[in-house]
Each structure stands twice: as structure tokens, then as C-alpha cells.
């Protein structure tokens, strides 16, 4: 989830404001110390524009690796 936030160019503070959460809450979610509720998870995906990561996660796949593979397939060499 941190990679999605960073990819969207958001700080933890900005993400917290957008999700109506605290920066501490965002940090705990990113460090696997807290599991986000469904509302927070869906809003996170919406704010960061990473629906494909959610789909991959729900299917038990590594969403970040999936994004990297897609970027590579379309000719990009950018690392996420």
C-alpha cells in the first residue's frame, strides 16, 4: 500500500487527510501493524488510482509485481 501511495506522489500526511485518518494510522497500515477496513481500502485505491493492485490482492497476487510486469510489457523500464 505504501508503494501505491508513493507512486501517486502522496506523503503519509496527505494520504491521511484524503482518507480522514491520522498519519499514524497510515503508517500502521503500511507497516502491517493494522489492517484497513474495507472503506479505507477502497478509498486508498481510488485516491492512488491503483485498482489493479486491489484486484491482484483479492486474488492473492503480488500487486506491485503485477504492475511492474505490465509496465515492462508496454515498453517501460520504470521501477515502482
URMO-V207821 format. One record per backbone hydrogen bond with DSSP energy under -0.5 kcal/mol. NH is the residue of the N-H (numbers start at 1). CO is the residue of the C=O. E is the energy in kcal/mol with one decimal. If there is no record, write none. Layout:
nh:co:e
NH:CO:E
NH:CO:E
This chain:
nh:co:e
5:1:-2.1
6:2:-3.1
7:3:-2.7
8:4:-1.5
9:6:-1.9
10:5:-2.2
15:11:-2.5
16:12:-2.6
17:13:-2.1
18:14:-2.4
19:15:-2.1
20:16:-0.6
20:17:-0.7
21:16:-2.9
26:22:-1.9
27:23:-2.4
28:24:-2.4
29:25:-2.3
30:26:-2.5
31:27:-1.7
32:29:-1.4
33:28:-3.1
34:28:-1.2
36:34:-0.5
41:37:-2.6
42:38:-2.8
43:39:-2.2
44:40:-2.7
45:41:-2.2
46:42:-2.0
47:43:-3.0
48:44:-2.3
49:45:-1.1
50:45:-1.7
53:50:-1.0
54:50:-1.3
55:51:-2.4
56:52:-2.2
57:53:-2.8
58:54:-2.9
59:55:-1.4
60:57:-1.8
61:56:-3.6
63:61:-1.0
66:62:-2.1
67:63:-2.3
68:64:-2.3
69:65:-2.3
70:66:-2.1
71:67:-2.7
72:68:-2.2
73:69:-2.4
74:70:-1.8
75:72:-1.5
76:71:-2.7
